[in-house]
Amino acid sequence: MMKPHRYLPLHLLTFFWIAQAVSLFGDRLNNFSLVALINKFAQNPGMTLSKVYLAMYLPIFVLAPLIGVLLDKLDKRWVLVVTDILRGALVMLIPPLFIRTDSFLPIYGVAFLLSTANLFFLPAKSGLVPELVREDRLVRINSTLWVAGIFGVIGGFLGGGFIFDYLSWSACFYLDGVTYLISAALLVSIALHRSEGGLSRRRSEARSLSLVSAIREGLRVVRRTREIRGPLGLQTLIFFAAGGFSVLAIVLIGEASPPGSSLGLSVAGLAAGLGMGVGSIVANRMPGDRALRRRVEAALLALFVPGTAAIAVGGLALISLGAFICGLAASPLIIISESELQRRVTSGMRGRIFSFREILIRGFFLLSAFLFSALGNFAGRGLLLFLLGLFLALSGIIWVLAQTVVKD
């Protein structure tokens, strides 16, 4: 009897890529549909969006460490299948709930449940990739998967804008649910593929931890493993900035769009997706020398200054240019930092560490969203957006250069 291959064969990697493209299209379509729904019906879009974020991120602080422990015991492949099915069912509940109640309160509940499903899906996906491919191919595979995400961004924003404006807002959510179900069907073949030393070994490595000790375990690994601090800190900075960007930019985009249209959101999303596409090429061509790579990362961080300045000035053309620049800057930074984390975290700890990462980055995202949503009532949103971009650039450059000094 032939032994199973440890890594996925090419045709199954292709299935995995397609599933990610479809699932990420669903994610982006869901994000677009929620933002467009809020923009259309909410009296205070910025604050309503912040409340949705609160509902989405509350499970992270309550459940993420426990879910990380469970993920180290479960087969991550089947976790992806089951959570995609659940996410598909949940998003299809949004139209009837909103139509029946004419309130965003049920939407907060669905957002809470979707976030709980994502807490299983996202760390499972990050932890699974190093089990599917060789370590020396991580950057290339993550870049390829990022391209799948770019197709999702472009398709979600373009398709979402057309469906929302010319069909109905409810059709966006129903189509979104179907995409999750298609992704689940594609992932079944990967879940059925058995890898060498698979599930039984993962179970033996995972220990039963309480909620508090799981958090302590994650912090201890971060303190002990110096190589994790750099990429984890960089991702935290980027997500902190993203929280403020989201609530500030939505108002600026709304002001630049025709009344009642989601055109501006579609165009800005398309521009960001194209920027991320160019950024994924940059990630694939990052220099191998650590010091040189850090300087390239610093240069990418500096791009957030002109990017946010263009968005802050306003007007659909400048907003699109700024979104492109910010997408170009963020894409390689996230790809490289994600690959470094996957490379440094051992297989028996991946569920816990990536769940701990979710707590960190989503917590700072939520903090920033509420902070800048409140500040937007007292200061110009364009100015706040530019200052946030300046903060990200300066603090990020200091952080990546400091990591170079420490490692050298």
Sequence and secondary structure as in RCSB ss.txt:
>XXXX:A:sequence
MMKPHRYLPLHLLTFFWIAQAVSLFGDRLNNFSLVALINKFAQNPGMTLSKVYLAMYLPIFVLAPLIGVLLDKLD
KRWVLVVTDILRGALVMLIPPLFIRTDSFLPIYGVAFLLSTANLFFLPAKSGLVPELVREDRLVRINSTLWVAGI
FGVIGGFLGGGFIFDYLSWSACFYLDGVTYLISAALLVSIALHRSEGGLSRRRSEARSLSLVSAIREGLRVVRRT
REIRGPLGLQTLIFFAAGGFSVLAIVLIGEASPPGSSLGLSVAGLAAGLGMGVGSIVANRMPGDRALRRRVEAAL
LALFVPGTAAIAVGGLALISLGAFICGLAASPLIIISESELQRRVTSGMRGRIFSFREILIRGFFLLSAFLFSAL
GNFAGRGLLLFLLGLFLALSGIIWVLAQTVVKD
>XXXX:A:secstr
     SS  HHHHHHHHHHHHHHHHHHHHHHHHHHHHHHHH SSHHHHHHHHHHHHHHHHHHHHHHHHHHHTTS 
HHHHHHHHHHHHHHHHTTHHHHHHHH SSHHHHHHHHHHHHHHHHHHHHHHHHHHHHS GGGHHHHHHHHHHHHH
HHHHHHHHHHHHHHHHT HHHHHHHHHHHHHHHHHHHHHHHH   TT HHHHHHH     HHHHHHHHHHHHHH 
HHHHHHHHHHHHHHHHHHHHHHHHHHHHHHHS TT  HHHHHHHHHHHHHHHHHHHHHHT  SSHHHHHHHHHHH
HHTHHHHHHHHHH SHHHHHHHHHHHHHHHHHHHHHHHHHHHHHS GGGHHHHHHHHHHHHHHHHHHHHHHHHHH
TTTS HHHHHHHHHHHHHHHHHHHHHHHHHHH 
